[in-house]
Amino acid sequence: MLTETSLSIWGWGSLGIVLSLITFGPFVIFYLAFYILCFVGGGFVVTLLFGKTNSEKYLEQCEHSFLPPTSTGIPKCLEEMKREARTIKIDRRLTGANIIDEPLQQVIQFSLRDYVQYWYYTLSDDESFLLEIRQTLQNALIQFATRSKEIDWQPYFTTRIVDDFGTHLRVFRKAQQKITEKDDQAKGTAEDLVDTFFEVEVEMEKDVCRDLVCTSPKDEEGFLRDLCEVLLYLLLPPGDFQNKIMRYFVREILARGILLPLINQLSDPDYINQYIIWMIRDSNCNYEAFMNIIKLSDNIGELEAVRDKAAEELQYLRSLDTVGDDINTIKNQINSLLFVKKVCDSRIQRLQSGKEINTVKLAANFGKLCTVPLDSILVDNVALQFFMDYMQQTGGQAHLFFWMTVEGYRVTAQQQLEVLLSRQKDGKHQTNQTKGLLRAAAVGIYEQYLSEKASPRVTVDDYLVAKLADTLNHEDPTPEIFDDIQRKVYELMLRDERFYPSFRQNALYVRMLAELDMLKDPSFRGSDDGDGESFNGSPTGSINLSLDDLSNVSSDDSVQLHAYISDTGVCNDHGKTYALYAITVHRRSLNSEEMWKTYRRYSDFHDFHMRITEQFENLSSILKLPGKKTFNNMDRDFLEKRKKDLNAYLQLLLTPEMMKASPALAHYVYDFLENKAYSKGKGDFARKVPPLIPKTDSDPEHCRVSAQLDDTVDDNIPLRVMLLLMDEVFDLKERNQWLRRNIKNLLQQLIRATYGDTINRKIVDHVDWMTSPEQVADLVKRFRDAFWPNGILAETVPCRDKAIRMRTRVAGKTKLLSIMPDELKHIIGAETTRKGILRVFEMFQHNQLNRRMVYVFLEGFLETLFPQYKFRELFNKLHSRSKQIQKYKQKLQTTQAPSLQKR
């Protein structure tokens, strides 16, 4: 059955196929397959469309009932992108001065071209991004220019920069001393000096150390990025600052494209050396200075560079074919070069062998020293300071001070008598007053040095002291009244083994010869000051009564004195402007009453205050004179305030209690208020030699350099700058204060003789000129030309050959020593001058230390530009990761722990 059934199926199937082929032809199979495919495809499409419609409806229901709404940012962003680009108008005004704006715009254009456009155009042709960056930079510059115009830059240029430089030099000097103290035999490396420098910095600054910024490139870049971001926050509008992409671009351009290359150039020792040579290009190099540099150099690289150059020049000169007079010239040049080469070779061998010789120690131990007479020592500033130090060590300072004081008395007395004689010829009689002043001064010297109460007392023959006392009691004093005793004191210092003979065997004597530049030249040149002026005055400060200040006028209770400032005004005398105060004075006595007006300047008040507080020490804690003001001291409001303060000062001074407490004060007050021209100055006698040791409340070596300047120095800008720099360059604070005070007086006289009383005004005008639009424009142009010469980005300057750099160092040191005047050597000593100049030059030979100085100047600039913001705290935080600070804090905790345990 199954077989029959299968046969029937196959038969009927075959019949159907045959009939289809006969009826529809051979393509029936293809038609059938097409019909089936269309049926299946149509069913699939219908199912897909129906399912999609139902799925969208279901998802919409779920979205409205369960899911949060979708963000609209992407559609809006797409919509903005489809819009046409808007044209951005750039306002080219930046500072308000066209001469500044033009080069600034060029700097901006060059910066965008070389730091942004070269890669941006490979990504997009859209100009709007570049225009936005340009607008952002301009907004920052506009805010910066606005802030700069509001700032008074005079204190920054005249005080802050000088203080920062002096502090930097002090830290370097202390670091050198520490390296020397660690090991006198081993030579410290440059790395040791840098580490020690930052150790000293944290000891001085307490909470700041810039070692990471100056020694680690990675930390330096991070510091500049953080600083630029803070500046952008202060200078940019909030909308621009919130744009992170724009902010990061501008930050990188400022930090890595402008600030970092500028700092690299300013801190490069070779660049600084070339700049030093350029600054003093008009001065000729001195052969003596050059040979001193070679002989004192401790850098083998410098010596080898000079030696090789000398050998090269020798080879060239020997190759020349010359005749006649040129032969002698060339022979002289060859001999000079051979000598230089020989000195270099000798110095190199000594340094390589480690047998460095200290000239001073060698001369002290083995050398035959030249003899400097005592009378030459007493008239030479440099020699006298060493002899003074020695006499203080041996307890013989009273003899030296007595000799100097008598010299001052003799000169001053002669001057007073000459003035008296001239006045007598003119019909003026003040004989008794002048003789009284001379007697008082002579008695003061006697009481200070020769009386039984004197401590320490000058030991001379008793009959000479008695004779002097009798003369003072019965005769008028003369300039020669102390001559016999002074001669005995001189012989005592000359012959007593404790004094001059022992001084010649002391190390101080050898140091004195070094300062006088006499270790190699046995001939003593004496004082080069010209007139051999003696020293006049009392170094102890106890005989500070001026001959003009002493008085035989006593206070009288029956006389009443009243005074007040009735008016104030501004005067102009030969271009010199100053304030003048009109003082109305009433004096009443039993039989009469007087009234007059006298006119005084503030400087008169200041001088008067100095005089009375010196003579009456108790007044210094009671009377307070209004402080000085260097700038804007002609303002009307300020003058009114000063008038009120000076009135209060006068009323306190004239109270009966004050007069009774100091009876001798009356003469000073009468003299000041008298209707006559006020005689300034505390008197010649008191000014000759000021007190040796001024009062100080802090250790000057562990604070900033500006902390120890008194008011009289601080008010005089050039004196302040010169004295501060001389203190640090030549280490004058380590010397006795007598020398420092003499230098101060000399600088005052030099400044007054050169510029007069208008020097502060000239400096203020110069600062105004430096910050004028013309000068700022010139600086911007120089910056533009340095980075983009001829409008093209400057290529990285290849590092110069080491030999050339070493020879540049030698040339720089030679130039600096050549411009040092001989007068300076005669004041502070040749050795001190050389050491000071070379110390400053050596400070600039370390890239890390130069970076520190640049960053200090930058921090001071920003603190001045943004005084309302706490930039000092910001810098402390940015530098807080320093390891030196952590070590210092641990050291403090270690040192304080025992004291806390005891408590």
KADA-V163730 format. One record per residue. N is the residue number from 1. SS is DSSP state (@ for helix, = for strand, . for the rest). Layout:
# KADA-V163730
n ss
N SS
N SS
This chain:
# KADA-V163730
n ss
1 .
2 @
3 @
4 @
5 @
6 @
7 @
8 @
9 @
10 @
11 @
12 @
13 @
14 @
15 @
16 @
17 @
18 @
19 @
20 @
21 @
22 @
23 @
24 @
25 .
26 .
27 .
28 @
29 @
30 @
31 @
32 @
33 @
34 @
35 @
36 @
37 @
38 @
39 @
40 @
41 @
42 @
43 @
44 @
45 @
46 @
47 @
48 @
49 @
50 @
51 @
52 @
53 @
54 @
55 @
56 @
57 @
58 @
59 @
60 @
61 @
62 @
63 @
64 @
65 @
66 .
67 .
68 .
69 .
70 .
71 .
72 .
73 @
74 @
75 @
76 @
77 @
78 @
79 @
80 @
81 @
82 @
83 .
84 .
85 .
86 .
87 .
88 .
89 .
90 .
91 .
92 .
93 .
94 .
95 .
96 .
97 .
98 @
99 @
100 @
101 @
102 @
103 @
104 @
105 @
106 @
107 @
108 @
109 @
110 @
111 @
112 @
113 @
114 @
115 @
116 @
117 @
118 @
119 @
120 @
121 .
122 .
123 .
124 .
125 .
126 .
127 .
128 @
129 @
130 @
131 @
132 @
133 @
134 @
135 @
136 @
137 @
138 @
139 @
140 @
141 @
142 @
143 @
144 @
145 @
146 @
147 @
148 @
149 @
150 @
151 .
152 .
153 .
154 @
155 @
156 @
157 @
158 @
159 @
160 @
161 @
162 @
163 @
164 @
165 @
166 @
167 @
168 @
169 @
170 @
171 @
172 @
173 @
174 @
175 @
176 @
177 @
178 @
179 @
180 @
181 @
182 @
183 .
184 .
185 .
186 .
187 .
188 .
189 .
190 @
191 @
192 @
193 @
194 @
195 @
196 @
197 @
198 @
199 @
200 @
201 @
202 @
203 @
204 @
205 @
206 .
207 .
208 .
209 .
210 .
211 @
212 @
213 @
214 @
215 @
216 .
217 @
218 @
219 @
220 @
221 @
222 @
223 @
224 @
225 @
226 @
227 @
228 @
229 @
230 @
231 @
232 @
233 @
234 @
235 @
236 .
237 .
238 @
239 @
240 @
241 @
242 @
243 .
244 @
245 @
246 @
247 @
248 @
249 @
250 @
251 @
252 @
253 @
254 @
255 @
256 @
257 @
258 @
259 @
260 @
261 @
262 @
263 @
264 @
265 @
266 @
267 .
268 .
269 @
270 @
271 @
272 @
273 @
274 @
275 @
276 @
277 @
278 @
279 @
280 .
281 .
282 .
283 .
284 .
285 .
286 .
287 @
288 @
289 @
290 @
291 @
292 @
293 @
294 @
295 @
296 @
297 .
298 .
299 .
300 @
301 @
302 @
303 @
304 @
305 @
306 @
307 @
308 @
309 @
310 @
311 @
312 @
313 @
314 @
315 @
316 @
317 @
318 @
319 .
320 .
321 .
322 .
323 .
324 .
325 @
326 @
327 @
328 @
329 @
330 @
331 @
332 @
333 @
334 @
335 @
336 @
337 @
338 @
339 @
340 @
341 @
342 @
343 @
344 @
345 @
346 @
347 @
348 @
349 @
350 @
351 @
352 @
353 @
354 .
355 .
356 .
357 .
358 .
359 @
360 @
361 @
362 @
363 @
364 @
365 @
366 .
367 .
368 .
369 .
370 .
371 .
372 .
373 .
374 @
375 @
376 @
377 @
378 @
379 .
380 .
381 @
382 @
383 @
384 @
385 @
386 @
387 @
388 @
389 @
390 @
391 @
392 @
393 @
394 @
395 .
396 .
397 @
398 @
399 @
400 @
401 @
402 @
403 @
404 @
405 @
406 @
407 @
408 @
409 @
410 @
411 @
412 @
413 @
414 @
415 @
416 @
417 @
418 @
419 @
420 @
421 @
422 @
423 @
424 @
425 @
426 .
427 .
428 .
429 .
430 .
431 @
432 @
433 @
434 @
435 @
436 @
437 @
438 @
439 @
440 @
441 @
442 @
443 @
444 @
445 @
446 @
447 @
448 @
449 @
450 .
451 .
452 .
453 .
454 .
455 .
456 .
457 .
458 .
459 .
460 .
461 .
462 @
463 @
464 @
465 @
466 @
467 @
468 @
469 @
470 @
471 @
472 @
473 @
474 @
475 .
476 .
477 .
478 .
479 .
480 .
481 .
482 .
483 @
484 @
485 @
486 @
487 @
488 @
489 @
490 @
491 @
492 @
493 @
494 @
495 @
496 .
497 .
498 .
499 .
500 @
501 @
502 @
503 @
504 .
505 .
506 .
507 @
508 @
509 @
510 @
511 @
512 @
513 @
514 @
515 @
516 .
517 .
518 .
519 .
520 .
521 .
522 .
523 .
524 .
525 .
526 .
527 .
528 .
529 .
530 .
531 .
532 .
533 .
534 .
535 .
536 .
537 .
538 .
539 .
540 .
541 .
542 .
543 .
544 .
545 .
546 .
547 .
548 .
549 .
550 .
551 .
552 .
553 .
554 .
555 .
556 .
557 .
558 .
559 .
560 =
561 =
562 =
563 =
564 =
565 =
566 =
567 =
568 =
569 =
570 =
571 =
572 =
573 =
574 .
575 .
576 =
577 =
578 =
579 =
580 =
581 =
582 =
583 =
584 =
585 =
586 =
587 =
588 =
589 .
590 .
591 .
592 .
593 =
594 =
595 =
596 =
597 =
598 =
599 =
600 =
601 .
602 @
603 @
604 @
605 @
606 @
607 @
608 @
609 @
610 @
611 @
612 @
613 @
614 @
615 @
616 .
617 @
618 @
619 @
620 @
621 @
622 .
623 .
624 .
625 .
626 .
627 .
628 .
629 .
630 .
631 .
632 .
633 .
634 .
635 .
636 @
637 @
638 @
639 @
640 @
641 @
642 @
643 @
644 @
645 @
646 @
647 @
648 @
649 @
650 @
651 @
652 @
653 @
654 .
655 .
656 @
657 @
658 @
659 @
660 @
661 @
662 .
663 .
664 .
665 @
666 @
667 @
668 @
669 @
670 @
671 @
672 @
673 @
674 .
675 .
676 .
677 .
678 .
679 .
680 .
681 .
682 .
683 .
684 @
685 @
686 @
687 @
688 .
689 .
690 .
691 .
692 .
693 .
694 .
695 .
696 .
697 .
698 .
699 .
700 @
701 @
702 @
703 .
704 .
705 @
706 @
707 @
708 @
709 .
710 .
711 @
712 @
713 @
714 @
715 .
716 .
717 @
718 @
719 @
720 @
721 @
722 @
723 @
724 @
725 @
726 @
727 @
728 @
729 @
730 .
731 .
732 @
733 @
734 @
735 .
736 .
737 @
738 @
739 @
740 @
741 @
742 @
743 @
744 @
745 @
746 @
747 @
748 @
749 @
750 @
751 @
752 @
753 @
754 @
755 @
756 @
757 @
758 @
759 @
760 @
761 @
762 @
763 @
764 @
765 @
766 @
767 @
768 @
769 @
770 @
771 .
772 .
773 @
774 @
775 @
776 @
777 @
778 @
779 @
780 @
781 @
782 @
783 @
784 @
785 @
786 @
787 @
788 .
789 @
790 @
791 @
792 .
793 .
794 .
795 .
796 .
797 .
798 .
799 .
800 .
801 .
802 @
803 @
804 @
805 @
806 @
807 @
808 @
809 @
810 @
811 @
812 @
813 @
814 @
815 @
816 @
817 @
818 @
819 @
820 .
821 .
822 @
823 @
824 @
825 @
826 @
827 @
828 @
829 .
830 @
831 @
832 @
833 @
834 @
835 @
836 @
837 @
838 @
839 @
840 @
841 @
842 @
843 @
844 .
845 .
846 .
847 @
848 @
849 @
850 @
851 @
852 @
853 @
854 @
855 @
856 @
857 @
858 @
859 @
860 @
861 @
862 @
863 @
864 @
865 @
866 .
867 .
868 .
869 .
870 .
871 @
872 @
873 @
874 @
875 @
876 @
877 @
878 @
879 .
880 .
881 .
882 .
883 @
884 @
885 @
886 @
887 @
888 @
889 @
890 @
891 @
892 @
893 @
894 @
895 @
896 @
897 @
898 @
899 @
900 @
901 @
902 @
903 .
